Amino acid sequence: MTNEQRFPLADLHRVYVEVDVREVIARWNEREDISVHGNGVEGFLEAGELFITSDRDRQFNKERIEIELPIHESLSFSVKAERGDVALESPRGKLDLRVDSGDVKVDNGNGTLSLSSGKGDLKIDAFVGNVTATSGSGDKLFNDVTGDVTARSGRGDIKMLRGSGAVEITGASGDVIINDRDTTRLNVTNASGDVVIHGGRLGQTVIETASGDIACNVPLTVATYDFTAASGDMALAVQRDLPLRVDAATTRGSIRSDLPLVAIPQRGPRNPHGKRVVGSTSDAPERAEITMRTTSGDIHVEWSNAPATTAAPAPSAASVRSTPQEPIPVPAPAPSQPRHDDPMPQDLFDDDRRRVILNALADGSLSVEEASRLLDAMGGSANGGR
């Protein structure tokens, strides 16, 4: 039979729990005091803080400690655990968790959450507020988190489903998967593992991976998007009606694009198989700026068939590898509704080609000599003559 201790809320502003080999469950509900259940547990009040500690007697190892707290936004809650799982149910206020070894679960919370875990999985469901999570080893799952999320992981996958807010992720080994989340800012740095983003909305973005593929199919906006991989393929889907500019390059790989792109001769020493292409869909000063760089990998840019408010299935890296094609110097754009029996007139092809070349000249991607050479091959000039 477990012992129960009760403590008045009074002028409390913090509850601090320190345990060794114990499971901790804390619940927030409509009550007026704080209740602590568990054998070998001691609680004492001091200067507005409630300290809850556990006896190190082995007979209590792995026994559960249950804590019930009132819903009080100004009451902070801290846990320091050596070994054991920690679960918070409907937490409120400032939350600070330090778990050396054990799984952590936070459900239906509101406030701010700071977590440090040495080894163990993390699952956060339906949380409103900013979250900072650092983990040495274990998978991380963020479901319906409304607020900024900062996640750092030594080893393990990071998955983020739905919710909204800025995201910053640093991973050493593991995949990063983000589905149906609305974010105005996304920064991902991953040493080893794929980065897959699907659905939701995506603002300013920086994704860097040393070894792994990058696949992104999210409605973009007028912002900057930088994708970099040392070794890995890239697949990106973009809306047809979005004003944008694409600058893609690979040292050892192929580039395929539904957008009209121009192959840019690269100056200086380089790998003989290196390739760089640029292109745009609009001359507007406000447009999406997309940069894609991979040292060893293929690049695939395709049109998204979905309206701007939804997302189509993410392009797979496997499809990039299956049918590689080399970019031609001035490829013709695909019609918005291609038909094999109704080809685009040659003059429309030429007009679009000239526009792409002149756009590249205007933004500095092409020199005057390079643009003149390409236009001369079509019967035009860099000054707009035909």
QUINORVEN-V687728 format. One record per residue. N is the residue number from 1. RES is the residue in one small letter. OMEGA is omega in degrees with one decimal (* if undefined). Layout:
BEGIN
N,RES,OMEGA / N,RES,OMEGA
END
This chain:
BEGIN
1,m,-177.7 / 2,t,177.0 / 3,n,177.5 / 4,e,175.7 / 5,q,-179.8 / 6,r,-178.9 / 7,f,179.3 / 8,p,179.3 / 9,l,175.9 / 10,a,-178.4 / 11,d,-179.4 / 12,l,173.9 / 13,h,179.8 / 14,r,171.8 / 15,v,-176.7 / 16,y,-178.6 / 17,v,176.3 / 18,e,-176.9 / 19,v,177.0 / 20,d,-178.5 / 21,v,-177.4 / 22,r,171.0 / 23,e,-177.8 / 24,v,174.4 / 25,i,178.9 / 26,a,-179.2 / 27,r,176.3 / 28,w,-179.3 / 29,n,-178.1 / 30,e,177.8 / 31,r,-174.8 / 32,e,-178.2 / 33,d,179.6 / 34,i,-178.8 / 35,s,179.2 / 36,v,178.4 / 37,h,175.1 / 38,g,176.6 / 39,n,178.3 / 40,g,-178.3 / 41,v,179.2 / 42,e,177.4 / 43,g,177.0 / 44,f,-177.4 / 45,l,178.0 / 46,e,173.6 / 47,a,176.7 / 48,g,180.0 / 49,e,175.2 / 50,l,179.2 / 51,f,178.4 / 52,i,-178.7 / 53,t,-179.6 / 54,s,175.9 / 55,d,-179.4 / 56,r,177.0 / 57,d,-176.4 / 58,r,-177.6 / 59,q,179.8 / 60,f,-179.6 / 61,n,176.3 / 62,k,175.0 / 63,e,-175.6 / 64,r,170.8 / 65,i,-179.6 / 66,e,-177.7 / 67,i,175.9 / 68,e,-175.2 / 69,l,175.5 / 70,p,175.6 / 71,i,-175.5 / 72,h,-171.4 / 73,e,-176.9 / 74,s,-179.0 / 75,l,177.9 / 76,s,-175.3 / 77,f,-178.1 / 78,s,177.4 / 79,v,170.0 / 80,k,-175.2 / 81,a,177.2 / 82,e,179.1 / 83,r,179.9 / 84,g,179.3 / 85,d,177.8 / 86,v,179.3 / 87,a,176.8 / 88,l,-178.6 / 89,e,-178.6 / 90,s,-178.1 / 91,p,178.0 / 92,r,175.1 / 93,g,-179.1 / 94,k,-175.3 / 95,l,-177.8 / 96,d,-175.9 / 97,l,175.6 / 98,r,-174.5 / 99,v,179.8 / 100,d,-178.6 / 101,s,-179.7 / 102,g,178.0 / 103,d,179.4 / 104,v,177.9 / 105,k,177.9 / 106,v,-173.0 / 107,d,172.2 / 108,n,-176.9 / 109,g,179.7 / 110,n,-179.4 / 111,g,173.9 / 112,t,-176.5 / 113,l,173.9 / 114,s,-174.7 / 115,l,172.0 / 116,s,-176.7 / 117,s,177.5 / 118,g,-178.6 / 119,k,178.9 / 120,g,179.8 / 121,d,178.0 / 122,l,175.5 / 123,k,178.1 / 124,i,-179.6 / 125,d,170.9 / 126,a,179.1 / 127,f,177.5 / 128,v,-177.6 / 129,g,-178.5 / 130,n,-177.1 / 131,v,171.8 / 132,t,-175.3 / 133,a,176.7 / 134,t,-175.6 / 135,s,176.9 / 136,g,-178.0 / 137,s,178.8 / 138,g,179.3 / 139,d,178.8 / 140,k,179.2 / 141,l,179.1 / 142,f,179.8 / 143,n,173.8 / 144,d,175.2 / 145,v,178.5 / 146,t,-175.5 / 147,g,178.7 / 148,d,-179.7 / 149,v,172.4 / 150,t,-176.2 / 151,a,176.4 / 152,r,-174.5 / 153,s,174.8 / 154,g,179.7 / 155,r,179.7 / 156,g,179.6 / 157,d,174.2 / 158,i,179.6 / 159,k,-178.7 / 160,m,-176.1 / 161,l,176.1 / 162,r,-177.6 / 163,g,-178.8 / 164,s,-179.7 / 165,g,179.7 / 166,a,-177.2 / 167,v,172.6 / 168,e,-175.2 / 169,i,172.7 / 170,t,-177.8 / 171,g,177.1 / 172,a,-178.3 / 173,s,180.0 / 174,g,179.9 / 175,d,173.6 / 176,v,-177.7 / 177,i,179.8 / 178,i,-177.5 / 179,n,169.2 / 180,d,177.5 / 181,r,176.2 / 182,d,-179.0 / 183,t,177.3 / 184,t,179.7 / 185,r,-179.9 / 186,l,173.4 / 187,n,178.9 / 188,v,172.5 / 189,t,-174.0 / 190,n,-178.7 / 191,a,-177.3 / 192,s,179.9 / 193,g,179.4 / 194,d,172.8 / 195,v,-175.9 / 196,v,-179.8 / 197,i,-174.0 / 198,h,175.2 / 199,g,-179.1 / 200,g,176.9 / 201,r,-172.8 / 202,l,175.5 / 203,g,-177.7 / 204,q,-170.2 / 205,t,170.3 / 206,v,178.3 / 207,i,178.2 / 208,e,176.4 / 209,t,179.1 / 210,a,-179.3 / 211,s,-179.3 / 212,g,179.1 / 213,d,174.2 / 214,i,177.0 / 215,a,-174.9 / 216,c,173.3 / 217,n,-176.8 / 218,v,173.5 / 219,p,-178.7 / 220,l,178.4 / 221,t,178.0 / 222,v,-176.5 / 223,a,177.2 / 224,t,-179.7 / 225,y,-179.3 / 226,d,179.2 / 227,f,-177.7 / 228,t,177.2 / 229,a,174.1 / 230,a,178.3 / 231,s,180.0 / 232,g,178.2 / 233,d,177.3 / 234,m,176.2 / 235,a,-175.8 / 236,l,174.7 / 237,a,-178.4 / 238,v,178.8 / 239,q,179.6 / 240,r,-173.9 / 241,d,-179.0 / 242,l,173.5 / 243,p,-173.8 / 244,l,171.2 / 245,r,-179.9 / 246,v,174.1 / 247,d,-174.3 / 248,a,179.4 / 249,a,174.3 / 250,t,179.0 / 251,t,178.7 / 252,r,-179.3 / 253,g,-179.5 / 254,s,178.6 / 255,i,175.8 / 256,r,-176.4 / 257,s,170.7 / 258,d,178.4 / 259,l,174.0 / 260,p,-176.8 / 261,l,177.5 / 262,v,175.6 / 263,a,-176.7 / 264,i,173.4 / 265,p,-178.2 / 266,q,-178.2 / 267,r,172.6 / 268,g,-179.6 / 269,p,178.7 / 270,r,172.9 / 271,n,-176.9 / 272,p,180.0 / 273,h,-179.3 / 274,g,-176.8 / 275,k,173.8 / 276,r,178.5 / 277,v,177.4 / 278,v,177.2 / 279,g,-179.9 / 280,s,177.6 / 281,t,-176.5 / 282,s,173.0 / 283,d,-175.9 / 284,a,178.1 / 285,p,177.3 / 286,e,-179.4 / 287,r,176.1 / 288,a,177.5 / 289,e,-173.8 / 290,i,177.4 / 291,t,-179.3 / 292,m,-178.3 / 293,r,173.1 / 294,t,179.0 / 295,t,-179.9 / 296,s,-179.2 / 297,g,179.1 / 298,d,178.1 / 299,i,179.0 / 300,h,176.0 / 301,v,-177.1 / 302,e,174.3 / 303,w,170.5 / 304,s,-179.2 / 305,n,-177.5 / 306,a,173.3 / 307,p,-173.8 / 308,a,-176.2 / 309,t,179.1 / 310,t,-179.0 / 311,a,176.1 / 312,a,177.4 / 313,p,-177.0 / 314,a,175.1 / 315,p,-175.4 / 316,s,176.2 / 317,a,179.3 / 318,a,179.1 / 319,s,176.9 / 320,v,-177.1 / 321,r,-170.3 / 322,s,-175.5 / 323,t,-178.5 / 324,p,176.3 / 325,q,177.5 / 326,e,175.9 / 327,p,174.6 / 328,i,-173.4 / 329,p,178.3 / 330,v,-176.0 / 331,p,177.6 / 332,a,179.1 / 333,p,175.5 / 334,a,175.5 / 335,p,-178.7 / 336,s,175.2 / 337,q,-172.5 / 338,p,175.9 / 339,r,-178.4 / 340,h,-177.4 / 341,d,-178.2 / 342,d,-175.0 / 343,p,178.6 / 344,m,177.7 / 345,p,-175.7 / 346,q,-178.5 / 347,d,175.9 / 348,l,174.2 / 349,f,-176.5 / 350,d,179.1 / 351,d,-179.4 / 352,d,177.2 / 353,r,179.2 / 354,r,179.3 / 355,r,179.9 / 356,v,-178.8 / 357,i,-179.1 / 358,l,175.3 / 359,n,178.7 / 360,a,176.8 / 361,l,-177.2 / 362,a,-177.8 / 363,d,174.0 / 364,g,179.6 / 365,s,177.2 / 366,l,171.3 / 367,s,178.4 / 368,v,-179.7 / 369,e,-178.9 / 370,e,179.7 / 371,a,179.2 / 372,s,179.8 / 373,r,-179.2 / 374,l,-179.6 / 375,l,178.3 / 376,d,178.8 / 377,a,178.0 / 378,m,-178.9 / 379,g,179.0 / 380,g,179.3 / 381,s,179.9 / 382,a,178.2 / 383,n,176.0 / 384,g,178.4 / 385,g,-179.8 / 386,r,*
END
